[in-house]
Amino acid sequence: MMRKYLGLLVLTAILLAGCVKEKETEIMKVGTETGKCKEEAVAITGYGDKGKRLSNCFVEYPGEPTREDKSYYVLEDICGQFTKEFMERVLEKPVVRVEPSKINSLYNCSYYVNDSGDYVMLVLDYLKAENQKLGHEAIGRRVEVSDKIPMKNMVVWQEDGAINSIYLVLGEEKFISIQRSSTKALTNEEDLNLAAKIGETIKNYK
């Protein structure tokens, strides 16, 4: 009789474990689905035509008829295109605050990843990427191309082994650099993973 009860207890435990595992899988699926954004037209501050929010939460600006190639461009409103929701997806961590540049002539956006002030910053510049490379090398930093990033890029390494900056090159005189307040915001590996995910999104932009 005792053996029969023990057998029933073991069987019940196995069945319950299977149910819990299945439930966990369902929760993971739901979490993934709710992480998507609704594709829709959105108003853009200071821009006439509406942009399009993609399912990955990146906001695509409208094509401009005055440009012969009809390509989509990354423009100066970095916070508006690289939304908080998009950055949370590519960072794989919450963003507690988003802060645009306080200076009109600088095009950047800071994404704070905790309440201690650690942040990641995306900076758009209309400068020659090659000149940035030469400048870093002149002060002893190593500049490499990463195969992980699916677009033209430069990864700048400091002498202490930390990544100083990552450049995603959009054109001869246009690039986005990824900066971080410290390694507390992102490790080197997380920094490279972030660049790879952003690069996957904007590799066909100019």
C-alpha positions as CSV (number, residue, x, y, z in Angstrom):
1,M,0.0,0.0,0.0
2,M,2.8,2.4,1.0
3,R,4.6,1.7,-2.3
4,K,1.4,2.5,-4.3
5,Y,1.1,5.9,-2.5
6,L,4.8,6.6,-3.2
7,G,4.3,5.7,-6.8
8,L,1.3,8.1,-7.1
9,L,3.3,10.9,-5.4
10,V,6.2,10.5,-7.9
11,L,3.9,10.5,-10.9
12,T,2.0,13.6,-9.6
13,A,5.3,15.4,-9.1
14,I,6.4,14.6,-12.7
15,L,3.1,15.8,-14.1
16,L,3.2,19.0,-12.1
17,A,6.8,19.7,-13.2
18,G,5.7,19.3,-16.8
19,C,2.8,21.7,-16.4
20,V,5.1,24.3,-14.8
21,K,7.6,24.0,-17.6
22,E,4.8,24.4,-20.2
23,K,3.5,27.5,-18.3
24,E,6.9,29.1,-18.2
25,T,7.2,28.6,-22.0
26,E,3.8,30.2,-22.5
27,I,4.9,33.2,-20.3
28,M,8.1,33.6,-22.3
29,K,6.1,33.6,-25.6
30,V,3.7,36.2,-24.3
31,G,6.6,38.4,-23.0
32,T,8.2,38.3,-26.5
33,E,4.9,39.2,-28.2
34,T,4.2,42.1,-25.9
35,G,7.7,43.5,-26.6
36,K,6.6,44.3,-30.1
37,C,5.4,47.8,-31.2
38,K,2.3,48.4,-33.3
39,E,3.3,49.4,-36.8
40,E,1.7,52.7,-37.5
41,A,2.2,56.3,-38.7
42,V,3.6,58.6,-36.0
43,A,4.0,62.4,-35.9
44,I,7.6,63.6,-35.8
45,T,8.5,66.9,-34.1
46,G,9.7,69.5,-36.6
47,Y,9.0,67.3,-39.6
48,G,6.1,67.7,-42.0
49,D,5.3,64.1,-43.1
50,K,4.6,61.3,-40.6
51,G,7.1,58.6,-39.9
52,K,6.4,54.9,-39.5
53,R,6.9,53.0,-36.3
54,L,8.2,49.5,-37.1
55,S,7.4,46.4,-35.1
56,N,10.9,46.6,-33.5
57,C,9.9,50.1,-32.2
58,F,12.4,52.0,-34.4
59,V,10.8,55.0,-36.2
60,E,11.5,55.2,-39.9
61,Y,11.4,58.6,-41.4
62,P,9.6,59.1,-44.7
63,G,11.5,59.0,-47.9
64,E,12.2,62.4,-49.3
65,P,11.2,62.9,-53.0
66,T,14.0,65.5,-53.4
67,R,16.6,62.8,-52.9
68,E,17.3,60.8,-56.1
69,D,17.9,57.5,-54.4
70,K,14.7,57.5,-52.4
71,S,16.6,55.9,-49.5
72,Y,15.6,56.2,-45.8
73,Y,17.9,58.4,-43.8
74,V,18.9,58.6,-40.1
75,L,18.2,62.2,-39.2
76,E,19.1,64.5,-36.3
77,D,16.2,63.5,-34.0
78,I,18.0,60.5,-32.5
79,C,15.6,60.1,-29.5
80,G,12.7,60.2,-32.0
81,Q,14.1,57.4,-34.2
82,F,15.9,55.3,-31.7
83,T,13.0,55.2,-29.2
84,K,13.1,54.1,-25.6
85,E,11.3,50.9,-26.5
86,F,13.7,50.1,-29.4
87,M,16.7,50.7,-27.1
88,E,15.3,48.4,-24.4
89,R,15.0,45.7,-27.0
90,V,18.5,46.0,-28.3
91,L,20.0,46.6,-24.9
92,E,18.0,43.7,-23.4
93,K,17.6,45.8,-20.2
94,P,15.2,48.5,-19.0
95,V,15.8,52.2,-19.8
96,V,14.8,54.3,-16.9
97,R,15.2,57.7,-18.6
98,V,15.8,59.2,-22.0
99,E,17.5,62.5,-22.4
100,P,18.0,64.4,-25.7
101,S,20.9,66.8,-26.3
102,K,20.7,70.1,-24.4
103,I,22.6,71.8,-27.2
104,N,20.8,72.4,-30.5
105,S,23.8,71.9,-32.7
106,L,24.6,68.4,-31.2
107,Y,22.6,65.4,-32.2
108,N,22.6,62.8,-29.5
109,C,20.4,60.9,-27.1
110,S,21.3,59.4,-23.7
111,Y,19.6,56.3,-22.4
112,Y,20.0,55.8,-18.7
113,V,20.0,52.1,-17.7
114,N,19.8,52.6,-13.9
115,D,19.1,55.3,-11.3
116,S,22.8,55.7,-10.5
117,G,23.4,57.8,-13.7
118,D,25.0,55.1,-16.0
119,Y,24.0,55.6,-19.6
120,V,24.5,54.7,-23.2
121,M,24.6,57.6,-25.7
122,L,24.0,57.5,-29.5
123,V,25.7,60.4,-31.3
124,L,25.1,61.5,-34.9
125,D,28.0,63.4,-36.6
126,Y,28.5,64.7,-40.1
127,L,32.3,64.2,-40.1
128,K,34.8,62.0,-41.9
129,A,35.0,58.6,-40.1
130,E,38.6,58.2,-41.4
131,N,39.6,61.3,-39.5
132,Q,38.2,59.9,-36.3
133,K,40.3,56.7,-36.8
134,L,43.5,58.7,-37.3
135,G,42.8,60.8,-34.2
136,H,42.3,57.8,-32.0
137,E,45.4,56.0,-33.4
138,A,47.5,59.2,-32.8
139,I,46.9,58.9,-29.1
140,G,47.7,55.2,-29.0
141,R,44.3,53.6,-29.3
142,R,43.6,50.5,-31.5
143,V,41.0,50.7,-34.2
144,E,39.5,47.6,-35.6
145,V,36.6,46.4,-37.7
146,S,34.2,44.0,-36.1
147,D,32.7,41.1,-38.1
148,K,29.8,41.0,-35.6
149,I,28.4,44.3,-36.8
150,P,26.6,44.0,-40.2
151,M,27.6,47.4,-41.6
152,K,30.7,49.5,-42.0
153,N,32.1,50.1,-38.6
154,M,35.1,50.9,-36.4
155,V,35.6,49.7,-32.8
156,V,38.1,51.8,-30.8
157,W,40.0,50.0,-28.0
158,Q,41.8,51.9,-25.2
159,E,45.1,50.7,-23.8
160,D,43.4,49.4,-20.7
161,G,41.4,46.9,-22.9
162,A,38.1,48.8,-22.6
163,I,36.1,49.9,-25.7
164,N,36.2,53.7,-26.0
165,S,33.7,54.1,-28.9
166,I,32.0,52.2,-31.7
167,Y,31.3,53.9,-35.0
168,L,28.5,52.8,-37.3
169,V,29.4,54.5,-40.7
170,L,26.4,55.7,-42.7
171,G,28.4,57.6,-45.4
172,E,31.7,59.2,-46.2
173,E,30.9,62.1,-43.8
174,K,28.2,60.7,-41.6
175,F,28.3,58.2,-38.7
176,I,26.6,57.3,-35.5
177,S,28.9,56.6,-32.5
178,I,28.0,54.6,-29.5
179,Q,29.3,56.0,-26.2
180,R,28.8,54.8,-22.6
181,S,29.3,56.5,-19.3
182,S,31.4,53.5,-18.0
183,T,31.6,49.7,-18.1
184,K,28.8,49.8,-15.4
185,A,26.4,50.8,-18.2
186,L,27.6,48.1,-20.6
187,T,30.4,45.6,-20.6
188,N,32.6,45.3,-23.7
189,E,30.6,42.3,-24.9
190,E,27.3,44.1,-24.3
191,D,28.6,47.1,-26.2
192,L,29.5,45.0,-29.2
193,N,26.2,43.2,-29.1
194,L,24.3,46.5,-29.0
195,A,26.3,47.8,-32.0
196,A,25.5,44.6,-33.9
197,K,21.8,44.9,-33.2
198,I,21.6,48.6,-34.1
199,G,23.7,47.8,-37.2
200,E,21.2,45.2,-38.3
201,T,18.4,47.8,-38.1
202,I,20.2,50.7,-39.9
203,K,22.5,48.9,-42.3
204,N,20.5,50.0,-45.3
205,Y,20.0,53.6,-44.1
206,K,22.1,56.6,-45.0
